[in-house]
Amino acid sequence: MNYLKKLVMAIYCLMFYLSASAQEHPGIMLTKKNIGAVRKGVQTYPLLKASYKKVKADADKALAEPILVPEPKDAGGGATHEQHKKNYSNILNCGIAYQLSADKKYAAYVENILLKYAADYGKWPLHPKRKENHQAGRIFWQSLNDFVWQVYTIQGYDMVYEAISAKNRATINSGLFEPMLKFFTVDCKETFDKIHNHGTWDIAAVGMTGYVLNKPEYVEMAIKGSAKDGKTGYLAQVDQLFSPDGYYTEGPYYQRYALLPFILFAKAIHNFQPELKIFEYRNQLLAKAINTTLQLTYTDGTFFPVNDAVKGKTYETPELVYGVDIAYADIKPAAELLDVAQRQAEVIVSDAGLKVAADLQAGKAKPFSYQSQLIKDGASGTEGGLGILRYGNNDDQQVLLLKAASQGMGHGHFDRLNLLYYDNGVEIFPDYGSARFINIESKKGGDYLPENKTWAKQTIAHNTLVVDQTSNYKANAELAQQSHPEILYFKSDKNLQVVSAIEKNAYPEVQMIRTSALLKVAELAKPLLIDVFQVLAAKPHQYDLPFWYKGHIVDASPKINAFRNELKPLGEKYGYEHIWLNADQPVKEKSGYLSILNNKRFYTVHFATDTAVNLKMLLLGANDPDMSLVESKAFMLSSARSANQVFFNVTETHGRTNPVSETTTGASSKVSDLKILGSSKDQVRVSFKVKGKLYTWQINYQQKENFIKLN
């Protein structure tokens, strides 16, 4: 067996050397055979010209400043942390500037700074301010940042490789890159073999360095794992972290972040070993992942902030610039990607960027089309998913997202059957995202705040049901990772879009079923948001269904009477300790409404229940001594003691205000008379009126062909 393994390795190494020998430096993003074309392109195509102008300006700025390679001592956001980040950007920018200008001063900069790193790297111990519960790096407070540093640096080194003397290359390799390879694969072996975005960055750094340094053993480890058996490594990462639809299990924000090492290493594999046909792997899964990442944004380009997400991140982020360019140039030249590239206003100064810029100049772009779709989760696509319903053009689009995906590993939130709603370019029912001020050193060094665990991850922070004031799975991530919701139904027609899912495991002996829809009716210009949340339980519980909203309450029934005395926290744990209870009153008729004004448009939320509930008004900010929580407010339907329960909600989008002319139109809702006609474990029947016309809505859980019946 050992002989066979050695024989296989020998054959693999021979194939590697045969492939690599034909691949000259540079060979990753900007290849030697295309240098001339890219040089011409930066003079010909406006987008490539503008992108190179920025790269060269940054490279010139680096040359004008002294080379600083400080001993690592600061956490994220600190001076040494930021300097080392700046250094890897300078190395890459100067590498590109050298290849396109042929001016050796840029290569000399890269050579000199890498010689400095090579002289100092071996003296540095593990970082003195190791990030809590994370593997320490040598340059940065966590090993992840070291991997990222190397992914960028090795590209710059590849650019200037032939401009550095053999002697100095040997010094850089032996003093810096070879010790790094050992650190990444031996000292960081746990991360290297971990199915996680940290592992992906580690693998990409090792594999790309292996190609550039012509070390096939490291390339094989990167592709197949440290044991070279395929149980870990790059291909295992692709297999286990992405669903067949291209959804990355940690959610959109981390899909965006993790995509870059997946794409960069794939590009390196494609260039150095084209016989592996990496871009064809799993039916062009990487192309699907890029498209899915784009589909996981609102029309303003912002990512849906489910799980741990820093809000405001858009597909203009550098990771997606790489992703879009490589997807278009190397995998599938979809004209819609050119539209995104134009919006990004930037391309990679590379072979791929050249093709994108040239085809944009040739007028080949087509508008990017957002689609209503069910994006499945899990390696086999069987672990729930995200139901995304869209109506309207990109200038004014309604989007309803039902999150019925798996836990999402360590970055997941306890938010089974969470609902998000967007319209008119803004959030209406938002997700909080993560509690983090990234790169703001004064806020815990830019790391996740303690409130990320005590608030942002907790169920009450989301627009979904909380049972007995306790988060899903009692906020136990390992337990939550063991199960997932199930998608019951998905439909996307012109006038009716529906997604329905069931969660059976979040609470013992409690089943939750949520069916949400966008329904276009003849009487109204904009579709209605229909939301039916059914709970089935063996014994009574307290049920809290919050809706965190943006905007201002302008009307309500029952009339809201906010407390005039001292506010009190809503509870003691699971996030309740962070909520001020601002009003609490019974809903006598088991139905009511709230009208919200947001971005000059009205949103009236009508609600009905089949048991008595209280309407509670909530403010975020209790028990927040460092003032870290972002201002948020919600209304909540709370049932003190019920077994089976139905919450039925209809949100109407209507009217507008004009603060310039001081006019208001369409402020009155046309929806009325919400009723729950009956419910069982197999069926729910509800009705409502629009301008007096009766609509009856029947959900048949056991009938796939007749799941929704609308009269």
SULUR-V347850 format. One record per backbone hydrogen bond with DSSP energy under -1.0 kcal/mol. CO is the residue of the C=O (numbers start at 1). NH is the residue of the N-H. If there is no record, write none. Layout:
BEGIN
CO & NH
CO & NH
END
This chain:
BEGIN
1 & 5
2 & 6
3 & 7
4 & 8
5 & 9
6 & 10
7 & 11
8 & 12
9 & 13
10 & 14
11 & 15
12 & 16
13 & 17
14 & 18
15 & 19
16 & 20
17 & 21
26 & 32
29 & 351
31 & 34
32 & 35
34 & 38
35 & 39
36 & 40
37 & 41
38 & 42
40 & 43
41 & 45
45 & 49
46 & 50
47 & 51
48 & 52
49 & 53
50 & 54
51 & 55
52 & 56
53 & 57
54 & 58
55 & 59
56 & 60
57 & 61
58 & 62
59 & 63
60 & 64
62 & 65
75 & 78
78 & 82
79 & 83
80 & 84
81 & 85
82 & 86
83 & 87
84 & 88
85 & 89
86 & 90
87 & 91
88 & 92
89 & 93
90 & 94
91 & 95
92 & 96
93 & 97
94 & 98
95 & 99
96 & 100
97 & 101
98 & 102
103 & 106
104 & 108
105 & 109
106 & 110
107 & 111
108 & 112
109 & 113
110 & 114
111 & 115
112 & 116
113 & 117
114 & 118
115 & 119
116 & 120
117 & 121
120 & 123
121 & 124
131 & 134
135 & 143
137 & 127
140 & 137
141 & 131
142 & 145
143 & 147
144 & 148
145 & 149
146 & 150
147 & 151
148 & 152
149 & 153
150 & 154
152 & 156
153 & 157
154 & 158
155 & 159
156 & 160
160 & 163
161 & 164
165 & 169
166 & 170
167 & 171
168 & 172
169 & 173
170 & 174
171 & 175
172 & 176
172 & 177
173 & 178
176 & 180
177 & 181
178 & 182
179 & 183
180 & 184
181 & 185
182 & 186
182 & 187
183 & 188
186 & 189
188 & 192
189 & 193
191 & 194
194 & 196
196 & 200
197 & 201
198 & 202
199 & 203
200 & 204
201 & 205
202 & 206
203 & 207
204 & 208
205 & 209
206 & 210
207 & 211
208 & 212
209 & 213
210 & 215
215 & 218
215 & 219
216 & 220
217 & 221
218 & 222
219 & 223
220 & 224
221 & 225
222 & 234
223 & 235
224 & 230
225 & 228
233 & 237
234 & 238
235 & 239
236 & 240
237 & 241
238 & 242
241 & 249
243 & 246
247 & 243
248 & 251
251 & 255
252 & 256
253 & 257
254 & 258
255 & 259
258 & 262
259 & 263
260 & 264
261 & 265
262 & 266
263 & 267
264 & 268
265 & 269
266 & 270
267 & 271
268 & 272
269 & 273
273 & 276
274 & 277
277 & 280
278 & 281
281 & 285
284 & 288
285 & 289
286 & 290
287 & 291
288 & 292
289 & 293
290 & 294
291 & 295
292 & 296
296 & 304
298 & 301
301 & 315
302 & 298
304 & 306
309 & 434
310 & 313
313 & 303
314 & 317
317 & 320
317 & 321
318 & 322
319 & 323
320 & 324
321 & 325
322 & 326
323 & 327
324 & 328
325 & 329
326 & 330
327 & 331
327 & 332
332 & 334
334 & 337
335 & 366
336 & 340
337 & 341
338 & 342
339 & 343
340 & 344
341 & 345
348 & 350
350 & 354
351 & 355
352 & 356
353 & 357
354 & 358
355 & 359
356 & 360
357 & 361
358 & 362
359 & 364
360 & 363
373 & 388
375 & 386
377 & 383
378 & 381
384 & 377
385 & 404
386 & 375
387 & 402
388 & 373
389 & 400
391 & 398
393 & 396
398 & 391
399 & 422
400 & 389
401 & 420
402 & 387
403 & 417
404 & 385
408 & 411
409 & 412
411 & 308
413 & 415
415 & 418
418 & 403
420 & 401
421 & 428
421 & 429
422 & 399
423 & 426
426 & 423
428 & 550
429 & 421
434 & 436
435 & 449
437 & 440
440 & 443
440 & 446
441 & 445
443 & 446
444 & 447
449 & 452
450 & 453
450 & 454
451 & 455
451 & 456
452 & 457
455 & 458
457 & 414
458 & 461
459 & 462
462 & 464
466 & 544
467 & 470
471 & 474
472 & 475
473 & 476
476 & 480
477 & 481
479 & 482
480 & 483
486 & 502
489 & 500
491 & 498
495 & 520
496 & 493
497 & 518
498 & 491
499 & 516
500 & 488
500 & 489
501 & 514
502 & 486
503 & 512
506 & 473
507 & 510
509 & 538
511 & 536
512 & 503
513 & 534
514 & 501
515 & 532
516 & 499
517 & 530
518 & 497
519 & 528
521 & 524
528 & 519
529 & 651
530 & 517
531 & 649
532 & 515
533 & 647
534 & 513
535 & 645
536 & 511
541 & 642
542 & 468
543 & 639
544 & 466
545 & 637
547 & 635
552 & 597
555 & 595
557 & 593
568 & 581
573 & 576
575 & 578
576 & 571
576 & 579
578 & 621
578 & 622
579 & 570
580 & 619
582 & 563
583 & 617
585 & 615
587 & 590
590 & 609
592 & 607
593 & 557
594 & 605
595 & 554
595 & 555
596 & 603
597 & 552
598 & 601
600 & 657
601 & 598
602 & 654
603 & 596
604 & 652
605 & 594
606 & 650
607 & 592
608 & 648
613 & 587
614 & 638
615 & 585
616 & 636
617 & 582
617 & 583
618 & 634
619 & 580
624 & 627
632 & 620
633 & 549
634 & 618
635 & 547
636 & 616
637 & 545
638 & 614
639 & 543
642 & 541
645 & 535
647 & 533
648 & 608
649 & 531
650 & 606
651 & 529
652 & 604
654 & 602
656 & 665
658 & 662
658 & 663
663 & 658
665 & 656
670 & 691
672 & 689
675 & 687
678 & 685
682 & 701
683 & 680
684 & 699
685 & 677
685 & 678
686 & 697
687 & 675
688 & 695
689 & 672
690 & 693
693 & 690
695 & 688
696 & 711
697 & 686
698 & 709
699 & 684
700 & 703
707 & 700
709 & 698
END
